[in-house]
């Protein structure tokens, strides 16, 4: 919650923008005509998603988070006989004081009751140039020198397969500076828990 408050203060005072801050999904596709509703809460605030399996490899969806709203797509490139999945994703949407586009690469390994996943998201943000150098918070601090900037987001998570319809997950992630126009001067770690229902 402390990280979310810091992010909100940064947004309102400095007009910065972020892409989605939660992943909460593995590289495994849903399958044709299947749907998934998911919700999560963490240091990033809340996150809700709806995914639909258009084909056996392609999922389309909508995401709503505390700081952003957008659409996304995920395509499965590889599925091995020992349940390793590799997928790529794209997304676009609006954020407070700006908009975003992103690219995802996802890798996961499914065991009998646990799905371990990791991912890297590259975010492309368009917003006003701002500066944030509040040394009192000790949390996320940024310097943004241009209207456009990028940053990376590294995810690690585990999903517990409670049944053929319900899953529960734990996720941690790290915001990474990839652009000289966008600098994390302190801790960029986020953590959250969530659940999902497939039908």
C-alpha positions as CSV (number, residue, x, y, z in Angstrom):
1,X,0.0,0.0,0.0
2,X,2.9,2.3,0.7
3,X,4.2,1.9,-2.8
4,X,0.7,2.7,-4.3
5,X,0.5,5.9,-2.2
6,X,3.9,6.9,-3.4
7,X,2.9,6.2,-7.0
8,X,-0.3,8.2,-6.6
9,X,1.5,11.2,-5.1
10,X,4.0,11.0,-8.0
11,X,1.2,10.9,-10.6
12,X,-0.9,13.8,-9.2
13,X,2.0,16.1,-8.4
14,X,4.1,15.4,-11.4
15,X,1.8,14.1,-14.2
16,X,3.8,10.8,-14.8
17,X,2.2,7.8,-16.4
18,X,2.6,4.0,-15.9
19,X,1.6,0.9,-17.8
20,X,0.0,-2.1,-16.1
21,X,1.8,-3.0,-12.9
22,X,0.6,-6.5,-12.5
23,X,0.9,-9.6,-14.7
24,X,-0.9,-12.4,-12.8
25,X,-0.9,-14.9,-15.7
26,X,1.4,-17.6,-17.1
27,X,2.5,-18.2,-20.6
28,X,-0.1,-21.0,-21.0
29,X,-3.0,-20.0,-23.3
30,X,-6.6,-20.5,-22.2
31,X,-7.7,-22.5,-25.2
32,X,-10.3,-21.7,-27.8
33,X,-13.6,-20.2,-26.5
34,X,-12.5,-20.3,-22.8
35,X,-12.7,-17.3,-20.5
36,X,-10.9,-16.2,-17.4
37,X,-11.8,-13.5,-14.9
38,X,-9.0,-12.5,-12.4
39,X,-8.5,-10.1,-9.6
40,X,-5.4,-9.1,-7.6
41,X,-4.4,-6.7,-4.9
42,X,-0.9,-5.6,-3.9
43,X,1.5,-2.7,-3.4
44,X,0.4,-1.6,-6.9
45,X,-3.3,-1.3,-5.8
46,X,-6.0,-3.4,-7.5
47,X,-5.9,-5.2,-10.8
48,X,-8.8,-6.9,-12.7
49,X,-8.6,-8.8,-16.0
50,X,-10.9,-10.6,-18.4
51,X,-9.3,-12.9,-21.0
52,X,-10.9,-14.8,-23.9
53,X,-9.3,-17.6,-25.9
54,X,-9.9,-16.7,-29.5
55,X,-7.9,-19.8,-30.7
56,X,-5.9,-22.5,-29.0
57,X,-2.9,-20.2,-29.0
58,X,-4.3,-16.6,-29.0
59,X,-5.9,-14.9,-26.0
60,X,-7.4,-11.3,-26.1
61,X,-8.3,-9.4,-23.0
62,X,-9.1,-6.2,-21.1
63,X,-7.3,-5.0,-18.0
64,X,-8.3,-2.4,-15.3
65,X,-5.8,-1.4,-12.6
66,X,-5.5,1.4,-10.1
67,X,-3.5,3.5,-12.5
68,X,-4.4,2.2,-16.0
69,X,-7.0,0.7,-18.3
70,X,-6.3,-1.1,-21.6
71,X,-6.5,-4.0,-24.0
72,X,-4.0,-6.8,-24.5
73,X,-3.2,-9.9,-26.6
74,X,-1.1,-13.0,-25.8
75,X,0.1,-15.5,-28.4
76,X,1.7,-18.9,-27.5
77,X,4.7,-19.7,-29.6
78,X,5.9,-22.9,-27.9
79,X,4.4,-25.7,-25.8
80,X,6.5,-28.7,-25.0
81,X,5.6,-32.2,-23.9
82,X,6.7,-31.4,-20.3
83,X,4.4,-28.4,-20.0
84,X,6.8,-25.6,-20.7
85,X,5.2,-22.6,-22.4
86,X,6.6,-19.6,-24.2
87,X,4.4,-16.7,-25.2
88,X,4.5,-13.1,-26.4
89,X,2.1,-10.3,-25.7
90,X,1.2,-6.8,-26.7
91,X,-1.0,-4.2,-25.0
92,X,-2.1,-0.6,-25.2
93,X,-4.2,1.7,-23.1
94,X,-4.5,4.9,-21.0
95,X,-2.9,5.8,-17.7
96,X,-3.3,8.9,-15.5
97,X,-1.7,11.8,-17.4
98,X,-0.7,9.7,-20.4
99,X,-1.0,6.5,-22.4
100,X,1.1,3.4,-22.9
101,X,2.0,0.5,-25.2
102,X,3.9,-2.6,-24.1
103,X,5.5,-5.8,-25.2
104,X,5.6,-9.0,-23.1
105,X,7.6,-12.1,-23.2
106,X,6.4,-14.9,-20.9
107,X,7.9,-18.2,-19.8
108,X,6.1,-20.8,-17.6
109,X,6.4,-24.4,-16.4
110,X,3.3,-26.2,-15.2
111,X,3.6,-28.9,-12.6
112,X,0.6,-31.0,-11.3
113,X,-0.8,-28.3,-9.0
114,X,1.6,-25.3,-9.4
115,X,2.3,-23.1,-12.4
116,X,5.6,-21.2,-12.1
117,X,5.9,-18.2,-14.4
118,X,8.2,-15.3,-15.2
119,X,7.9,-12.4,-17.6
120,X,9.5,-9.3,-18.9
121,X,7.4,-6.3,-20.0
122,X,8.8,-3.3,-21.9
123,X,6.6,-0.3,-21.5
124,X,6.5,2.7,-23.9
125,X,5.0,5.7,-22.2
126,X,3.8,9.1,-23.6
127,X,3.3,11.8,-21.1
128,X,4.5,15.3,-20.1
129,X,8.1,15.9,-18.9
130,X,8.3,15.9,-15.1
131,X,10.6,15.6,-12.2
132,X,10.1,13.9,-8.8
133,X,12.9,14.1,-6.2
134,X,11.2,13.7,-2.9
135,X,13.9,12.4,-0.5
136,X,11.4,12.1,2.4
137,X,9.4,9.1,1.0
138,X,12.4,6.7,0.6
139,X,10.3,4.8,-1.9
140,X,10.0,5.2,-5.7
141,X,11.6,8.3,-7.0
142,X,11.8,9.4,-10.6
143,X,13.3,11.9,-13.0
144,X,11.5,12.2,-16.4
145,X,13.2,14.5,-18.8
146,X,11.1,13.9,-22.0
147,X,7.6,13.4,-23.3
148,X,8.3,9.8,-24.2
149,X,10.2,7.2,-22.1
150,X,10.5,3.5,-21.6
151,X,11.0,1.2,-18.6
152,X,11.2,-2.5,-18.0
153,X,9.2,-4.7,-15.6
154,X,10.4,-8.1,-14.5
155,X,7.9,-10.5,-13.0
156,X,8.1,-13.8,-11.0
157,X,5.0,-15.7,-9.9
158,X,3.4,-18.9,-8.8
159,X,-0.2,-20.0,-9.4
160,X,-1.8,-22.7,-7.3
161,X,-4.3,-24.8,-9.3
162,X,-7.0,-25.3,-6.7
163,X,-9.4,-26.9,-9.2
164,X,-10.0,-27.0,-13.0
165,X,-11.7,-23.6,-12.6
166,X,-10.0,-21.7,-9.7
167,X,-6.4,-20.6,-9.3
168,X,-4.6,-18.5,-6.6
169,X,-1.4,-16.7,-7.2
170,X,1.5,-14.9,-5.6
171,X,3.6,-12.5,-7.6
172,X,6.6,-10.2,-7.1
173,X,8.0,-7.8,-9.7
174,X,10.7,-5.2,-10.2
175,X,10.6,-2.0,-12.2
176,X,13.8,-1.5,-14.2
177,X,15.1,1.7,-15.8
178,X,15.8,1.1,-19.5
179,X,15.9,4.8,-20.6
180,X,18.0,7.7,-19.5
181,X,14.8,9.8,-19.5
182,X,13.2,7.6,-16.8
183,X,15.3,6.8,-13.7
184,X,14.3,4.7,-10.7
185,X,16.4,6.2,-7.9
186,X,15.1,3.8,-5.2
187,X,13.2,0.6,-4.6
188,X,11.0,-0.5,-7.5
189,X,9.8,-3.8,-6.1
190,X,6.0,-4.7,-6.1
191,X,4.2,-7.7,-4.6
192,X,0.6,-8.9,-4.9
193,X,-1.8,-11.8,-4.5
194,X,-4.7,-12.8,-6.7
195,X,-7.2,-15.3,-7.8
196,X,-8.7,-16.3,-11.2
197,X,-11.8,-18.2,-12.4
198,X,-12.0,-20.0,-15.7
199,X,-15.2,-20.8,-17.5
